[in-house]
Amino acid sequence: MAKLIEPRVLKGFRDFLPEQEAERLRIMGLLAETFGAHGFVPIDTPILEYTEILLGKGGGETDKQIYRFEDQGGRDVAMRYDLTVPFARYMAAHLHELYLPFRRFHMAKAFRGENTQRGRYREFVQCDFDIVGTDAASADFEIVTMIDAAFAAMGVNDARIHFAHRGVFNALLSALEVDSGTDEVLRVVDKLRKIGGQAVREELEGLIGAQAGERVIALVSLEGTNAQIVERMRELVPTAGEALARIEAVVAAALELGLGGRLVLDPSITRGLDYYTGIVFETFLTGLPEIGSVCSGGRYDDLAGLYTKERLPGVGASIGLDRLMAALAEIGVPSPGGGAADALVLCLDESLLAHYHLIARTLREAGLRVEVYPDPKKLAAQFAFAEKKGIPAAVICGPQERSAQAVNVRDLRSRSSTDGVPLAGAAEVIRDLLETGAG
Amino acid sequence: MAKLIEPRVLKGFRDFLPEQEAERLRIMGLLAETFGAHGFVPIDTPILEYTEILLGKGGGETDKQIYRFEDQGGRDVAMRYDLTVPFARYMAAHLHELYLPFRRFHMAKAFRGENTQRGRYREFVQCDFDIVGTDAASADFEIVTMIDAAFAAMGVNDARIHFAHRGVFNALLSALEVDSGTDEVLRVVDKLRKIGGQAVREELEGLIGAQAGERVIALVSLEGTNAQIVERMRELVPTAGEALARIEAVVAAALELGLGGRLVLDPSITRGLDYYTGIVFETFLTGLPEIGSVCSGGRYDDLAGLYTKERLPGVGASIGLDRLMAALAEIGVPSPGGGAADALVLCLDESLLAHYHLIARTLREAGLRVEVYPDPKKLAAQFAFAEKKGIPAAVICGPQERSAQAVNVRDLRSRSSTDGVPLAGAAEVIRDLLETGAG
C-alpha cells in the first residue's frame, strides 16, 4: 500500500467546518441583503491578476507579502491582496458600461503572506462597499448609516462608528507649517489607542517639535458631544471651514435619523493611509474595544488614477469578515445552529427507500429542511447521528405505518414521541416540536 | 503625469458586471437552498494548498494546467483545480469532528491554465455535492432526486438525468476477458455522443477486436423505457446481478416519486474516469443537447484513500456554474433583473440630505430596495441614471412636499406620476407601480 499523504493545510489557511461556514454564509447573506436594500449591486473580479495591476499602488510591505509567480504563459501574475485595487482597475475598465454614481459591494477572498503570529490569516474574506463618482455629503452619510443598518441586521447593538475628517487634520498641519512627513504624523496619531497619549506626544515631539505636537494632541484628544467637538475644532483649526461644514452636515443628518450616540465624532481617527482625503471612520464594538475596528473606511479623491484619466471620487468601507466573525462569536451574538436539517427520516427497512424520500419531499414542500438516513442501521446509531449533527426531530416509518399512510414523530431532545401522525399532518407536528424547543 | 496602466485582465479570467454577478449569486442561492432543504451542509477549504496534496491523484494533464509556485516560505504550493481533491483531504483531516454519512456542498472557484480556445475559463466556479460514508441505494437515488429538485428550483423543466452503472460495463468487459485497457475503452465509449456509433465501433475494434467491440456497442446503444433497458441489460450481461439490482432500486424509486421521464437509464453514460465504481450520470437540457452535460457525477468506492486508511464510499455530483449559466441565458430562463433597486429617491435640494435618507429608510422598512441619489443634479440626469440602472420608480421631494410630509412617486417606464402621496403610504404606491410593470 502506498504511503499516506498527510492531510495538512498551509500555515495561515483554514478549512471551514459546516457550522463555521454556515455562519459565514449567514452573515454574508445579511450583509448582501442590507447592501441590496440600499441600491448597492454585487460585482466580482479575478483572484489572479497581472502583478503590474496589483502592485501599481503597493508599497514595500505589500510587495513582500503578495503571492506572486510566473504562470505557464510566462506572465508575471499575483493573487489579489485586497479588493480595492482590483475595484479601481474594474472601474477604469468598465466605466463605459456602468453609470455614476456607482454603488457596489464585493465579498470575496484576498491573500497576503503575512506573519501569522499576529493572529492574521493568509487567506481572508473582505467585504467592501463603495459609492463612486460623487463628492456629495449624502454619500458620506449613506455609507455611515448603511454600516449602522448592517450591524443592526447582524443583531449587534453596541457598534459605534467613530469618524473624523482628514481635511481638519491637514488644515492643522498646514497651519503649523508641517510641510513634509504628514504620512509619518498620521501613522503616529493612528497609534494613539494602542500606545497612549504620552508615547504619541513623545514621538510627535521628535517629528515636528513640542509646540506643534501639543496642537496635534489637542485636536486628536477632543472629547464631548458631537456639537461640542465641532465647536472646539473650529477654534483649534479655523482654516478647516469646508471640512467642518461637511462634518456638520453628517452630524445633523445622524441627529435627524436618530443615529444618536452611535455616530461619534472622534478626531483621533485618521486612518494611517494617505489615500483618504475626506471623512474617515472606524467601527468599534463597545463590548470588545480590544479587537479594534471591525469596519473602516473613508472618502477619497480619486479611485482609479493609475488606470484612467477619469477622476473618480468616492467613499467606501471594508469589513474584515474573519475578525468580525471572531468578534460576534466572542460577544455571543446568537446564531441559528449550523444549517442542519429540521428532521431526519430514519431508515427502518431498505425496501421502503422510495417511501422515505416521498416523506422527505412532502415535508420539504411544507417548508422544512429534511434529511433521509440512507442505511438500515440500528436505531440507536441513527439517533446518535441526529444528535451529533444537531437535528431535533426524527420521522419513523416501518411497513405498518406505511400501510396506514402515517409516521411517528420523535422529539430527539425530550425523547417524547407522537405516533400515528397522518403524513399530511406531519409537518405541523414537527413545526410545533421545533417551536417548543426554541422557546 | 505618470503613464497609465492598462486595466486589463488575464486571458481566461473575467470581471463580472453587476447583472451577471447578481444572477450568479441568485443561482447559487437557489442551489444552496435546495441543498439545505435536503440536509446538506456547506464547507470551505483554502484556494491555495500544498502541491503534494493536490497532485496526489493528478494525471499528467492536470500537472501541466495547475497554477503552481513556490511561496515566500519556500513551500511548493498550488491553486486548487477542482473541489474534489480538497474535499478528500478535508474528510481525512476532519473525520473525527464530523459524522457519517456526511452530506456536504461546496460552491467556490477553482483554477486551471487550460487552453481558452475551447471556450473554457481559467477561473471557474464549481458547485459540488456529495454524500459520503454510505453504500446505500437511498443515497444514489437522493443525489439524483436532488439534482431534479435543483433544476426545478432554477425554473428549468427540461433537464434529463441520464444514468448508468459502471458495474454493468465492468461485468461485460470481464466476461469479454478485456483485462487491460478498461480506461481506454471507457474513453472511447464516452465519445459516442460526439463522434457517433461508427467511429466508436472502429476505435473499439482496434482496441479489443471486432466481436468484443460489437458486444460493447450493443450494450451502450440500448434504447427504450427504463424497464425495457434493464431487461435487455440482463440478457447482455447476465453476470451483472448486483449492479442491475441497484439500477432497479433507483428506477423503482424514481417511478414511485413521479420523476417519470426525467430519469433516463442510458448505458452510453460511462464518465471517462476510472474513479467511479457504481452509478454514473450526466444531466442534459433537452433544448440544448449541444452544450453537453450540465451536472455530472457518480458513486465511488473510496474518496480519500490517499490521505487516510478509513474507507469512505460515497456518491456525488458537480455542476460547472459557468456552463450552466451560459445555458440558462441561452434557453432564456427568466431571471429577475440585475439586483437594482426598486426606487430612486431623487436629490432636488442638498439641504434635504437627511430627509432623503429618512424617506429611503421608511420605504426600506416596508420591504423595498431603495437608493438615494446623492447630488442635486438636473432631474433629466437623475432620470437617465435610473433608466441606465433599471430602477422603475422615482420618489421626488422638494421643500414644499417635505413640509406636507408627502412625496411624489413617478413611474419611470410609463412616465406617469402620483403626486402628494403621504410618506406613510408611499411604499404601497410604489409596490402597486412595480406590480403593474411586471404584469
Boltz contact constraints between the chains, C-beta under 6 A:
constraints:
  - contact:
      token1: [A, 4]
      token2: [B, 307]
      max_distance: 6.0
  - contact:
      token1: [A, 5]
      token2: [B, 56]
      max_distance: 6.0
  - contact:
      token1: [A, 5]
      token2: [B, 306]
      max_distance: 6.0
  - contact:
      token1: [A, 5]
      token2: [B, 307]
      max_distance: 6.0
  - contact:
      token1: [A, 7]
      token2: [B, 89]
      max_distance: 6.0
  - contact:
      token1: [A, 7]
      token2: [B, 92]
      max_distance: 6.0
  - contact:
      token1: [A, 7]
      token2: [B, 93]
      max_distance: 6.0
  - contact:
      token1: [A, 7]
      token2: [B, 307]
      max_distance: 6.0
  - contact:
      token1: [A, 9]
      token2: [B, 46]
      max_distance: 6.0
  - contact:
      token1: [A, 13]
      token2: [B, 46]
      max_distance: 6.0
  - contact:
      token1: [A, 15]
      token2: [B, 45]
      max_distance: 6.0
  - contact:
      token1: [A, 15]
      token2: [B, 90]
      max_distance: 6.0
  - contact:
      token1: [A, 16]
      token2: [B, 43]
      max_distance: 6.0
  - contact:
      token1: [A, 16]
      token2: [B, 44]
      max_distance: 6.0
  - contact:
      token1: [A, 18]
      token2: [B, 41]
      max_distance: 6.0
  - contact:
      token1: [A, 18]
      token2: [B, 43]
      max_distance: 6.0
  - contact:
      token1: [A, 21]
      token2: [B, 42]
      max_distance: 6.0
  - contact:
      token1: [A, 21]
      token2: [B, 43]
      max_distance: 6.0
  - contact:
      token1: [A, 21]
      token2: [B, 44]
      max_distance: 6.0
  - contact:
      token1: [A, 22]
      token2: [B, 42]
      max_distance: 6.0
  - contact:
      token1: [A, 25]
      token2: [B, 42]
      max_distance: 6.0
  - contact:
      token1: [A, 36]
      token2: [B, 369]
      max_distance: 6.0
  - contact:
      token1: [A, 37]
      token2: [B, 364]
      max_distance: 6.0
  - contact:
      token1: [A, 37]
      token2: [B, 369]
      max_distance: 6.0
  - contact:
      token1: [A, 39]
      token2: [B, 341]
      max_distance: 6.0
  - contact:
      token1: [A, 39]
      token2: [B, 371]
      max_distance: 6.0
  - contact:
      token1: [A, 41]
      token2: [B, 18]
      max_distance: 6.0
  - contact:
      token1: [A, 41]
      token2: [B, 339]
      max_distance: 6.0
  - contact:
      token1: [A, 42]
      token2: [B, 21]
      max_distance: 6.0
  - contact:
      token1: [A, 42]
      token2: [B, 22]
      max_distance: 6.0
  - contact:
      token1: [A, 42]
      token2: [B, 25]
      max_distance: 6.0
  - contact:
      token1: [A, 43]
      token2: [B, 16]
      max_distance: 6.0
  - contact:
      token1: [A, 43]
      token2: [B, 18]
      max_distance: 6.0
  - contact:
      token1: [A, 43]
      token2: [B, 21]
      max_distance: 6.0
  - contact:
      token1: [A, 44]
      token2: [B, 16]
      max_distance: 6.0
  - contact:
      token1: [A, 44]
      token2: [B, 21]
      max_distance: 6.0
  - contact:
      token1: [A, 45]
      token2: [B, 15]
      max_distance: 6.0
  - contact:
      token1: [A, 46]
      token2: [B, 9]
      max_distance: 6.0
  - contact:
      token1: [A, 46]
      token2: [B, 13]
      max_distance: 6.0
  - contact:
      token1: [A, 46]
      token2: [B, 123]
      max_distance: 6.0
  - contact:
      token1: [A, 56]
      token2: [B, 5]
      max_distance: 6.0
  - contact:
      token1: [A, 69]
      token2: [B, 69]
      max_distance: 6.0
  - contact:
      token1: [A, 72]
      token2: [B, 113]
      max_distance: 6.0
  - contact:
      token1: [A, 89]
      token2: [B, 7]
      max_distance: 6.0
  - contact:
      token1: [A, 90]
      token2: [B, 15]
      max_distance: 6.0
  - contact:
      token1: [A, 92]
      token2: [B, 7]
      max_distance: 6.0
  - contact:
      token1: [A, 93]
      token2: [B, 7]
      max_distance: 6.0
  - contact:
      token1: [A, 99]
      token2: [B, 385]
      max_distance: 6.0
  - contact:
      token1: [A, 99]
      token2: [B, 388]
      max_distance: 6.0
  - contact:
      token1: [A, 99]
      token2: [B, 389]
      max_distance: 6.0
  - contact:
      token1: [A, 101]
      token2: [B, 374]
      max_distance: 6.0
  - contact:
      token1: [A, 113]
      token2: [B, 72]
      max_distance: 6.0
  - contact:
      token1: [A, 123]
      token2: [B, 46]
      max_distance: 6.0
  - contact:
      token1: [A, 134]
      token2: [B, 374]
      max_distance: 6.0
  - contact:
      token1: [A, 134]
      token2: [B, 375]
      max_distance: 6.0
  - contact:
      token1: [A, 136]
      token2: [B, 374]
      max_distance: 6.0
  - contact:
      token1: [A, 136]
      token2: [B, 375]
      max_distance: 6.0
  - contact:
      token1: [A, 137]
      token2: [B, 353]
      max_distance: 6.0
  - contact:
      token1: [A, 138]
      token2: [B, 353]
      max_distance: 6.0
  - contact:
      token1: [A, 138]
      token2: [B, 374]
      max_distance: 6.0
  - contact:
      token1: [A, 139]
      token2: [B, 374]
      max_distance: 6.0
  - contact:
      token1: [A, 253]
      token2: [B, 353]
      max_distance: 6.0
  - contact:
      token1: [A, 253]
      token2: [B, 354]
      max_distance: 6.0
  - contact:
      token1: [A, 256]
      token2: [B, 354]
      max_distance: 6.0
  - contact:
      token1: [A, 257]
      token2: [B, 357]
      max_distance: 6.0
  - contact:
      token1: [A, 257]
      token2: [B, 358]
      max_distance: 6.0
  - contact:
      token1: [A, 306]
      token2: [B, 5]
      max_distance: 6.0
  - contact:
      token1: [A, 307]
      token2: [B, 4]
      max_distance: 6.0
  - contact:
      token1: [A, 307]
      token2: [B, 5]
      max_distance: 6.0
  - contact:
      token1: [A, 307]
      token2: [B, 7]
      max_distance: 6.0
  - contact:
      token1: [A, 339]
      token2: [B, 41]
      max_distance: 6.0
  - contact:
      token1: [A, 341]
      token2: [B, 39]
      max_distance: 6.0
  - contact:
      token1: [A, 353]
      token2: [B, 137]
      max_distance: 6.0
  - contact:
      token1: [A, 353]
      token2: [B, 138]
      max_distance: 6.0
  - contact:
      token1: [A, 353]
      token2: [B, 253]
      max_distance: 6.0
  - contact:
      token1: [A, 354]
      token2: [B, 253]
      max_distance: 6.0
  - contact:
      token1: [A, 354]
      token2: [B, 256]
      max_distance: 6.0
  - contact:
      token1: [A, 354]
      token2: [B, 257]
      max_distance: 6.0
  - contact:
      token1: [A, 357]
      token2: [B, 257]
      max_distance: 6.0
  - contact:
      token1: [A, 358]
      token2: [B, 257]
      max_distance: 6.0
  - contact:
      token1: [A, 364]
      token2: [B, 37]
      max_distance: 6.0
  - contact:
      token1: [A, 369]
      token2: [B, 36]
      max_distance: 6.0
  - contact:
      token1: [A, 369]
      token2: [B, 37]
      max_distance: 6.0
  - contact:
      token1: [A, 371]
      token2: [B, 39]
      max_distance: 6.0
  - contact:
      token1: [A, 374]
      token2: [B, 101]
      max_distance: 6.0
  - contact:
      token1: [A, 374]
      token2: [B, 134]
      max_distance: 6.0
  - contact:
      token1: [A, 374]
      token2: [B, 136]
      max_distance: 6.0
  - contact:
      token1: [A, 374]
      token2: [B, 138]
      max_distance: 6.0
  - contact:
      token1: [A, 374]
      token2: [B, 139]
      max_distance: 6.0
  - contact:
      token1: [A, 375]
      token2: [B, 134]
      max_distance: 6.0
  - contact:
      token1: [A, 375]
      token2: [B, 136]
      max_distance: 6.0
  - contact:
      token1: [A, 385]
      token2: [B, 99]
      max_distance: 6.0
  - contact:
      token1: [A, 388]
      token2: [B, 99]
      max_distance: 6.0
  - contact:
      token1: [A, 389]
      token2: [B, 99]
      max_distance: 6.0
